[in-house]
Structures are given as C-alpha cells and as structure tokens.
C-alpha cells in the first residue's frame, strides 16, 4: 500500500478527546465539553420551520443550491451583520458547515507549507486542528485578560516575514473567556494592514454577551478586505444544523465558494431553508436574550462556587460572555497529571487541561472549565470535588 500524505502526521486525535474519554463514566462530573445547553434549543420553532420548508417550499427546499448558500438566508445573515455594525450585503456572505469549515477554507486558500500563522496564547484548539493540514509554522502572540497584546504582535510580525494569517477569537475567547479590548481591536487590524497579513476572526460566542453591549467586530475596522469574519448558529440555535457563515468581499466569497464546491458542494438546502424561515417567523432576538440570561446565571453560579471553594493560590477568569472560565494553578502544577492521576480517578471530576490549547510553548498549569450543560447542583458539587481533589493531591504535585 502507498503511504498517506505527510500532512496526515499533523492530523491526530486531540489530547482533550483522549483525556475526556477517561471521564466517560456518568459518575464523573465533567466540565470538559463546550456544547451549548440543549435545554435552550428552540425545538418547537425549528420544528415549525422545517415543516414549513417541506410543505410550503417543496422541491426547492430539497434541491441543490448554490455553493454560496440560498439567497434569502444570505440576505438575512447580511442583515444580522449590518445590525452588528458591519457594512455588507448578501454578496459578502458565504454559508459554511459551521465555523470549522470556514477555518479550513481560509487555510486552504491562503497557506503554503511553512507559512507562518499567528495565534493567541493560548488559542482555540479547533482553529489549530483546522489549519494543521496546510502545514503552517505557528507563532504565538502574548495574550492577557484584555486579549492580544498589540506591542508583542508587532514584534512577532517583524520577526516573521512569512506571516500570512492571524487566527483570533476576540469575543469571550475559547479557552480563556477573555475579550479583546476596543483600543486593541483597532490596533490589531492596523498592524495587519501594515504587515500585509489577513485576519481570521472567529466569533461563535459573540451573541452570548452578559454586559450591556458588544464591542465592535474586527471586521468593522477593516477597510481593505483583509478580515474574514466568521459567525455561527451552532451556539445560539443548535450545533446539529451545522450552519455558519463567513463575511468577505464578493471576489473572495466567489473564490471560497469554488473551494467549498470541491469539498462538499453546499450546505444542506433544507437546513438553510428552515433557518431562513425561523429567522422570518420566530423571535430570534428574544431567543438570544434567553440564552444570555441562562448562561449569565450559570457563569455567576460557577464563579461563586470557585470563590467559595478554591484556595487563593488558584486563579480563574470571570468572562463577560461565552461558555468558559480559565483556571490558573501554581506554576509547578501540571494539570494533565492532576486530572489523570487524581481528579478523574479519585475525585470524580474533569475539566480540560490547558496545555492542549497552545500552538507552541504550552503552559501546563492551566485548565478550561466549561459550564454550559451542567445544572447548578452539579456545578457546585463539581467545584467542590476539584477543590477537595486538589487539596488531597497538592503534596504529591
């Protein structure tokens, strides 16, 4: 048999999946998942939308559609983006199979082996996994509670003339929960322009904000088409719909649509038709507000439990939106080992070790705590188990 392409060496099971397989026992409380709470899925409204798609649109909802997506949904998504401060029309929208496909398409369009991709420190693992097959070299940019540090970004850009792409999750970042500040947003786009790189702005959690308002998108600062904005219905409607979108200039949308045509032809016409009907007939705004209230309450409950249970030496973020908190243990603590040897088998609790989220130079004393699917009593008990398990293991670490 011939050997597979060398890029397959870069396509491996994630450490997250391997570790959380150990936590599959239902007796273990897992903060590992990043899934939205299924209690929030608008099943009745979506059911009605699918019924109408079949009965009212008939064959058109079951037929092939353009690779860019059906016109009506593209127009509606463009309207959502305009309401979010981004000037665009349907011609700027490409419908994709969730944000993950957008990452793949941008990598396929831009990256040659050895090109430099810049990432946050840490970065969303799915972004790294999605870009890995295109064999980039990663360089990480210092990140704090206000997001990417523009001063360090400038240094990294000067040191890496082969840099082509910055991948970032600016809103309620996965895994840290941090949000890129307003001042830094403008500067990041300015630096991208000065050094002629493109930005892949991944925003799956953008509508899950807990404050009075959102900050402007990076795309809203873009004057020359170098920011590719990615949105998704996965965290707000349902991930099983596999429907997201990318905002780019019309020529780029056309080129990306050709790559999509070669990959999967199109998104499901039926799913796109049903989402379009949902947006037309249901109250999407009210649904989003229910999501925000639900997750805000869970965030608050989780933060209160951490404050009550954890020793002062363990820090944690309290995000202004999204689904995750970021734990920071003392520097000598290896959370991979803490989880594998103590928390999972002895305390019956799991979260995601932070080392999995670094494109280079991993830090081993961090952890991602996801709260979206757990009820309040399980959150309280899970945090208690983490605190108790850490206390029992502290002298062994």
KASUL-V863359 format. One record per pair of residues at least 24 apart in sequence whose ideal C-beta (glycine too) atoms are under 10 Angstrom apart, sorted by the first residue. I is the first residue (numbers start at 1). J is the second residue. Records with the same first field share a line. If there is no record, write none. Layout:
BEGIN
I=J + J
END
This chain:
BEGIN
5=133 + 135
6=113 + 135
7=113 + 132 + 133 + 134 + 135
8=133
9=132 + 135
10=128 + 129 + 131 + 132 + 133 + 134 + 135 + 136
11=129 + 132 + 133
12=129 + 132
14=125 + 126 + 128 + 129 + 352 + 356
15=125 + 336 + 352 + 353 + 355 + 356 + 357 + 362
16=125 + 126 + 175 + 352 + 353 + 356 + 357 + 368
17=125 + 356
18=340 + 356
19=335 + 336 + 339 + 340 + 344 + 350 + 351 + 352 + 353 + 356
20=339 + 344 + 350 + 351 + 352 + 353
22=339 + 340 + 344 + 345 + 350
23=339 + 343 + 344 + 345 + 348 + 349 + 350 + 351
24=350
25=344 + 345 + 348 + 350
27=348
28=343 + 344 + 345 + 347 + 348 + 349 + 350 + 382 + 385
29=347 + 348 + 349 + 350 + 351 + 374 + 378 + 379 + 380 + 381 + 382 + 383 + 384 + 385 + 386
30=344 + 348 + 349 + 350 + 351 + 352 + 370 + 373 + 374 + 378 + 382
31=302 + 324 + 325 + 327 + 349 + 350 + 351 + 352 + 367 + 368 + 369 + 370 + 371 + 372 + 373 + 374 + 378 + 379 + 382 + 383 + 386
32=339 + 349 + 350 + 351 + 352 + 353 + 367 + 368 + 369 + 370
33=323 + 350 + 352 + 370 + 371 + 372 + 373 + 374
34=124 + 125 + 126 + 174 + 175 + 204 + 205 + 234 + 235 + 239 + 322 + 323 + 324 + 352 + 368 + 370 + 372 + 373
35=234 + 235 + 239 + 323 + 370 + 372 + 373
36=204 + 205 + 208 + 234 + 235 + 236 + 237 + 238 + 239 + 291 + 294 + 295 + 323 + 372 + 373
37=235 + 291 + 294 + 295 + 298 + 323 + 371 + 372 + 373 + 374 + 375
38=238 + 239 + 240 + 372 + 373
39=294 + 372 + 373 + 375
40=235 + 236 + 237 + 238 + 287 + 290 + 291 + 294 + 295 + 372
41=237 + 238 + 239 + 240 + 241 + 287
42=236 + 237 + 238 + 278 + 282 + 283 + 284 + 286 + 287 + 290 + 291
43=238
44=282
45=237 + 274 + 277 + 278 + 281 + 282 + 283 + 284 + 287
46=237 + 238 + 240 + 241 + 271 + 274 + 275 + 277 + 278 + 282
47=274 + 278
48=274 + 277 + 278 + 281 + 282
49=271 + 273 + 274 + 275 + 276 + 277 + 278 + 279 + 280 + 281 + 282
50=270 + 271 + 273 + 274 + 275 + 277 + 278
51=274 + 277
52=273 + 274 + 276 + 277 + 278 + 280 + 281
53=269 + 270 + 271 + 272 + 273 + 274 + 275 + 276 + 277 + 278
54=270 + 273 + 274
56=273 + 277
57=269 + 270 + 273 + 274 + 276 + 277
60=269 + 273
61=268 + 269 + 270 + 271 + 272 + 273 + 274 + 276 + 277
62=268 + 269 + 270 + 273
63=269 + 270
64=265 + 266 + 269
65=95 + 265 + 266 + 267 + 268 + 269 + 270 + 272 + 273
66=95 + 257 + 261 + 265 + 266 + 269
67=94 + 95 + 253 + 254 + 256 + 257 + 258 + 259 + 260 + 261 + 262 + 263 + 264 + 265 + 266 + 267
68=93 + 94 + 95 + 96 + 245 + 250 + 253 + 254 + 256 + 257 + 260 + 261 + 266 + 267
69=93 + 94 + 95 + 96 + 243 + 245 + 253 + 257 + 260 + 266 + 267 + 269 + 272 + 276
70=95 + 266 + 267 + 269 + 272 + 273 + 275 + 276
71=276
72=272 + 273 + 275 + 276 + 277 + 279 + 280
73=243 + 245 + 267 + 271 + 272 + 273 + 274 + 275 + 276 + 277 + 279 + 280
74=245 + 253 + 272 + 276
75=276
76=275 + 276 + 278 + 279 + 280 + 284
77=231 + 233 + 243 + 244 + 245 + 246 + 247 + 275 + 276 + 279
78=245 + 247
79=279
80=207 + 231 + 245 + 279 + 284
81=217 + 219 + 220 + 229 + 231 + 245 + 247
83=285
84=203 + 206 + 207 + 214 + 216 + 217 + 219 + 220 + 229 + 231 + 247
85=214 + 215 + 216 + 217 + 219 + 220 + 221
86=216 + 217 + 218 + 219 + 220 + 222 + 227 + 229 + 231 + 247
87=219 + 220 + 222 + 247
88=219 + 229 + 247 + 248 + 249 + 250
89=250
90=250 + 253
91=248 + 249 + 250 + 251 + 253 + 254
92=219 + 225 + 229 + 245 + 246 + 247 + 248 + 249 + 250 + 252 + 253
93=231 + 245 + 246 + 247 + 248 + 250 + 253
94=228 + 230 + 244 + 245 + 246 + 247 + 248 + 252 + 253 + 254 + 255 + 256 + 257 + 259 + 260 + 267
95=243 + 244 + 245 + 246 + 257 + 260 + 266 + 267 + 268 + 271 + 272 + 275
96=230 + 231 + 232 + 242 + 243 + 244 + 245 + 246 + 256 + 257 + 260 + 263 + 264 + 267
97=241 + 242 + 243 + 244 + 260 + 263 + 264 + 266 + 267 + 268 + 271
98=126 + 204 + 230 + 232 + 233 + 234 + 239 + 241 + 242 + 243 + 244 + 245 + 267
99=124 + 126 + 127 + 130 + 169 + 200 + 202 + 203 + 204 + 230 + 231 + 232 + 233 + 234 + 235 + 244 + 245 + 246
100=126 + 127 + 129 + 130 + 202 + 204 + 230 + 232 + 234 + 242 + 244
101=130 + 230 + 242 + 244 + 246 + 256 + 259 + 260 + 263 + 264 + 267
102=130 + 200 + 202 + 228 + 229 + 230 + 231 + 232 + 244 + 245 + 246 + 247 + 248 + 256 + 260
103=127 + 128 + 129 + 130 + 131 + 167 + 200 + 202 + 228 + 230 + 246
104=129 + 130 + 131 + 133 + 134 + 259 + 260 + 263
105=130 + 228 + 230 + 246 + 255 + 256 + 257 + 258 + 259 + 260 + 263
106=130 + 131 + 134 + 165 + 167 + 198 + 199 + 200 + 202 + 228 + 230 + 246 + 248 + 252 + 256 + 259
107=131 + 132 + 133 + 134 + 135 + 136 + 165 + 167 + 200
108=133 + 134 + 256 + 259 + 260 + 262 + 263
109=134 + 165 + 198 + 228 + 248 + 252 + 255 + 256 + 258 + 259
110=134 + 136 + 164 + 165 + 197 + 198 + 200 + 228
111=135 + 136 + 164 + 165
112=136 + 162 + 164
113=137
114=162
115=160 + 162 + 163 + 164 + 165
116=156 + 157 + 159 + 160 + 161 + 162 + 163 + 164 + 165 + 166 + 197
117=160 + 162 + 163 + 164 + 165 + 166 + 167 + 197 + 200 + 359
118=148 + 153 + 156 + 157 + 160 + 163 + 164 + 165 + 166 + 167 + 168 + 192 + 195 + 197 + 199 + 359
119=143 + 148 + 165 + 166 + 167 + 168 + 169 + 357 + 358 + 359 + 360
120=147 + 148 + 149 + 153 + 166 + 167 + 168 + 169 + 170 + 173 + 175 + 176 + 178 + 180 + 357 + 358 + 359
121=148 + 149 + 152 + 176 + 357 + 358 + 359 + 360 + 361 + 362 + 363
122=173 + 174 + 175 + 176 + 326 + 354 + 355 + 356 + 357 + 358 + 359 + 361 + 362 + 363 + 366 + 368
123=167 + 168 + 169 + 173 + 174 + 175 + 176 + 202 + 357 + 358 + 359 + 360
124=167 + 168 + 169 + 173 + 174 + 175 + 176 + 202 + 204 + 357
125=174 + 175 + 352 + 356 + 357 + 358 + 359 + 368
126=169 + 174 + 202 + 204 + 357
127=167 + 168 + 169 + 174 + 200 + 202 + 230 + 357 + 359
128=167 + 356 + 357 + 358 + 359
130=167 + 200 + 202
131=165 + 167 + 200 + 359
132=359
134=165
136=162 + 163 + 164 + 165 + 167 + 359
137=162 + 163 + 359 + 360
138=167 + 358 + 359 + 360 + 361
139=163 + 166 + 359 + 360
140=358 + 359 + 360 + 361 + 362
141=166 + 168 + 188 + 359
143=168 + 173 + 176 + 178 + 180
144=176 + 178 + 181 + 184
145=176 + 177 + 178 + 179 + 181 + 317 + 318 + 319 + 326
146=178 + 179 + 180 + 181 + 182 + 183 + 184
147=171 + 173 + 176 + 178 + 179 + 180 + 181 + 184 + 185 + 188 + 215
148=173 + 178 + 180 + 181 + 184 + 185 + 187 + 188 + 191
149=184 + 187 + 188
150=180 + 181 + 183 + 184 + 185 + 186 + 187 + 188 + 190 + 191
151=184 + 187 + 191
153=184 + 187 + 188 + 191 + 192 + 195
154=187 + 188 + 190 + 191 + 194 + 195
156=191 + 195
157=191 + 192 + 194 + 195 + 196 + 197
158=195
160=195 + 197
161=195
163=192 + 195 + 196 + 197 + 198
164=195 + 196 + 197 + 198
165=192 + 197 + 198 + 199 + 200 + 226 + 228
166=191 + 192 + 195 + 197 + 198 + 199 + 200 + 201 + 218 + 226 + 227
167=198 + 199 + 200 + 201 + 202 + 359
168=199 + 200 + 201 + 202 + 203 + 218 + 227
169=200 + 201 + 202 + 203 + 204 + 205 + 206 + 230 + 322
170=199 + 201 + 202 + 203 + 206 + 215 + 216 + 217 + 218
171=201 + 202 + 203 + 204 + 205 + 206 + 207 + 208 + 209 + 214 + 215 + 217 + 218 + 319 + 320 + 321 + 322
172=203 + 204 + 205 + 206 + 207 + 208 + 209 + 210 + 214 + 235 + 295 + 319 + 320 + 321 + 322 + 323 + 324
173=202 + 205 + 317 + 319 + 321 + 322 + 324 + 326 + 357
174=202 + 204 + 205 + 322 + 323 + 324 + 326 + 357 + 368 + 370
175=317 + 322 + 323 + 324 + 325 + 326 + 327 + 351 + 352 + 354 + 356 + 357 + 366 + 367 + 368 + 369 + 370
176=317 + 319 + 322 + 324 + 325 + 326 + 328 + 354 + 357 + 366 + 368
177=205 + 299 + 316 + 317 + 318 + 319 + 320 + 321 + 322 + 323 + 324 + 325 + 326 + 368 + 369
178=317 + 319 + 320 + 322 + 324 + 326
179=205 + 209 + 211 + 214 + 215 + 319 + 320 + 321 + 322
180=215 + 218
181=215
182=215 + 216
184=215
185=215 + 216 + 217 + 218 + 220 + 221
186=216 + 218 + 220 + 221
187=221
188=218 + 221 + 227
189=217 + 218 + 219 + 220 + 221 + 222 + 223 + 224 + 226 + 227
190=221 + 223
192=218 + 221 + 222 + 224 + 226 + 227
193=221 + 222 + 223 + 224 + 226 + 227
196=224 + 226
197=226
198=222 + 225 + 226 + 227 + 228 + 248 + 252
199=226 + 227 + 228 + 229
200=227 + 228 + 229 + 230 + 246
201=227 + 228 + 229 + 230 + 231 + 246 + 247
202=228 + 229 + 230 + 231 + 232 + 244
203=229 + 230 + 231 + 232 + 235 + 244
204=230 + 231 + 232 + 233 + 234 + 235 + 236 + 239 + 244 + 322 + 323
205=232 + 234 + 235 + 236 + 295 + 319 + 321 + 322 + 323 + 324
206=230 + 231 + 232 + 235 + 236 + 321 + 322
207=231 + 232 + 233 + 235 + 236 + 284 + 285 + 287 + 288 + 289 + 291 + 292 + 321
208=235 + 236 + 288 + 291 + 292 + 294 + 295 + 296 + 299 + 319 + 320 + 321 + 322 + 323 + 372
209=288 + 292 + 295 + 296 + 319 + 320 + 321 + 322
210=292 + 293 + 295 + 296 + 297 + 299 + 300 + 318 + 319 + 320 + 321 + 322
211=292 + 296 + 320 + 321
214=320 + 321
215=320
217=247
219=247 + 248
222=247 + 248 + 249
224=249
225=249 + 250 + 251 + 252
226=252
228=252 + 253 + 256
233=271 + 275 + 278 + 279 + 284
235=291 + 295 + 322 + 323 + 372
236=284 + 287 + 288 + 291 + 292
237=274 + 275 + 278 + 279 + 282 + 284 + 287 + 288 + 291
238=271 + 275
240=271
241=267 + 268 + 271 + 272 + 274 + 275 + 278
242=267 + 268 + 271
243=267 + 268 + 271 + 272 + 274 + 275
291=372
292=321
294=372
295=319 + 321 + 322 + 323 + 371 + 372
296=320 + 321
297=376
298=323 + 371 + 372 + 373 + 374 + 375 + 376 + 379
299=323 + 324 + 325 + 371 + 372
300=371
301=371 + 374 + 375 + 376 + 377 + 379 + 380 + 383
302=369 + 370 + 371 + 374 + 376 + 379 + 380 + 382 + 383
303=371 + 383
304=379 + 380 + 383
305=371 + 376 + 379 + 380 + 381 + 382 + 383 + 384 + 386 + 387
306=369 + 379 + 383 + 386 + 387
307=383
308=380 + 383 + 384 + 387
309=380 + 382 + 383 + 384 + 385 + 386 + 387 + 388 + 390 + 391
310=383 + 386 + 387 + 390 + 391
311=387 + 390 + 391 + 394
313=390 + 394
314=365 + 367 + 386 + 387 + 390
315=366
316=367 + 369
317=369
322=370 + 371 + 372
323=368 + 369 + 370 + 371 + 372 + 373
324=351 + 352 + 368 + 369 + 370 + 371 + 372
325=351 + 367 + 368 + 369 + 370 + 371
326=354 + 357 + 366 + 367 + 368 + 369
327=351 + 352 + 353 + 354 + 365 + 366 + 367 + 368 + 369 + 386 + 390
328=354 + 363 + 365 + 366 + 367
329=354 + 364 + 365 + 366 + 367 + 390 + 394 + 397
330=365 + 394 + 397
331=363 + 364 + 365
332=364 + 365 + 397
333=364 + 365 + 366 + 367 + 390 + 393 + 394 + 397
334=364 + 365 + 397
335=363 + 364 + 365 + 366 + 367 + 368 + 390 + 397
336=362 + 364 + 367
337=364 + 393 + 396 + 397
338=364 + 365 + 367 + 386 + 389 + 390 + 393 + 394 + 396 + 397
339=367 + 386 + 389
341=393 + 396 + 397
342=389 + 390 + 392 + 393 + 394 + 396 + 397
343=367 + 385 + 386 + 388 + 389 + 390 + 392 + 393
344=389
345=389
346=385 + 388 + 389 + 392 + 393
347=382 + 384 + 385 + 386 + 387 + 388 + 389 + 390 + 391 + 392 + 393
348=381 + 382 + 385 + 389
349=378 + 381 + 382 + 383 + 384 + 385 + 386 + 387 + 388 + 389 + 390
350=382 + 385 + 386
351=382 + 386
365=397
END
